Amino acid sequence: MYDLLLMIHFIGLAMGVGTSFAMMTLGRVAASLEPAERATFFGRVGGLAKNGSIGLTLLIASGIGMLLDRGVSVMFTIGGGALHAKLTLVVILAGCLGYSQVLRKRMREGKDPARAAAVLPKLGQFMLLLGVAIIVAAVAAFH
């Protein structure tokens, strides 16, 4: 069972981090657009962000499953401080993802879309850094 959960965990990781890379690239492309065009652009590519949400959901669900499969105390003993750091970063990432969804909703509803479109690329870069930091912490925890 643990191996299946680990595979699901890696699929979620690929979806989440892949979405972050894609959004960063799209943010660079959108930077050259006028603010109104940028809002329209991000409104159209917003569907891509659903992959990030699905990926994070898979990561959290499979992570909880792995904790329960092996035993919470065992996993925290093996993972040590790096596991705690990883989990903290995941909570921060989830908050950022929620904020990005709020920004995309504001753009769809026409509530200051230019500001939301200006914040999204920066938030995407930060989320990418968080994703890489989570991977580093996971490797440190279970190496």
N, C-alpha and C positions, 0 to 999 in steps of 0.2 A: 504494500500500500504506500509506503514511504516513497518508493521510486516513482510511482504514478503522480503523487503529490509534487515531487520535485520537478517532474516534467512539466506539469501544469504551472508551477512556479516560474520556470524558465520561459514558458510561452508568454505568461503575463509580463515578465521582465522584458522580453523582446518587444511586445506590443507597447508597453509604456515608454521605454527608452527610445524605441524607434519613432514613436509619435513625437517625443521631445526633439529628436534630431530633425524630423520633418518640419515641425513647427518653427524651429530655429531658422532653417533654410527659407521657409516661406516668409518668415519675419524679415529676413534680409531682402528678399524680393519686394516685399510690400513697403519697405522703407523708402523706396524711390517714388512711391505713389502719393498723390494728393491725399489729404486726410479723409475726404469723403470717399474717394476710390478705395483707400485702405480699409475703411469700415466695410464696404461692399465686398472686397476681396476676402477679408477674414470671415464675413458672413457666409460666403460660398464654400470656403475650405473648412468651416467649423465642424463638418461631419467627421473629419479626420480626428478631431479631438475625442470623439467617442471611443476610438481605439485606445486612447490613453486611459479613459475611465474603465473600460472593460479590462485592460491590462492590470490596472491597480486593484480592481475587484478580484481578479484571478490571483494576484500576488497575496492579497490579504487572506482570502479564503484558503488558499493552499498553505500559506504560512501558518495559519491557525491549525489547519489539519496536521501539518508536520509537527507542530508543538505538541498537540494532543497525542499523536501517534507514538512519538518517542518519549513523551513525558515532559511537562513544562519544566520541572526542576532540573532534569537531566540536560535539556537544551540550554537552559540559562547557565548551568554550570559549565558546559562545553563552550558556549558562546562568550561567556564573560562580559566584560565591559563593551566589547565591540558589538555584541548582539544588542545590548541596551542602546548604544549609539545608533545602530541600524534602525531599530524600532522607533526611536525618537525622530530620526530623519524621515521615516515613512509617515509619521503623524504630520510632520511639517509639509511633506509632499502632498498629502491628502488635503490639507488646508489650502495649499496653493492651487490644487486642481479645482477645488470648490470655488475659489475666488475667480479662477479663469472661466468657469462656467457662468458665474454671475456676470462677468464682463461680456461674454458672448451673448448672454440673454439681453443685456442692456443694448448691445449693438443691434440685435434682431428687433427690439422694440423701439429703436431710434432714440434712446435716452443717452445723449452725449456719446454717439458712436465714435467720434474722432478721438476722444480721450481714451476710451476703452481700447481702440485699435492701436493707440500709441503705447499703452501699458502691456498689452498681450505679448509682443516680442520680447520685452525685458523679462516678463514673468516666465516665458518659455525658456529663456536662457538660464534663469535661476533654477527652474525645474529640471533642466538637463543636468546642471551641476549637482543638484540633489540626487538625481538618479545615479550618476556616476559615483557620488559619495556613498550611496547605499550599497552599490556593488562592491566598493572597496571595503566597507565595513563588514559586509557579508563574507567576503573572502578572508578577512582578518579573523572573523568570529569562528569560522569553520575550517580553517586551513589545518 
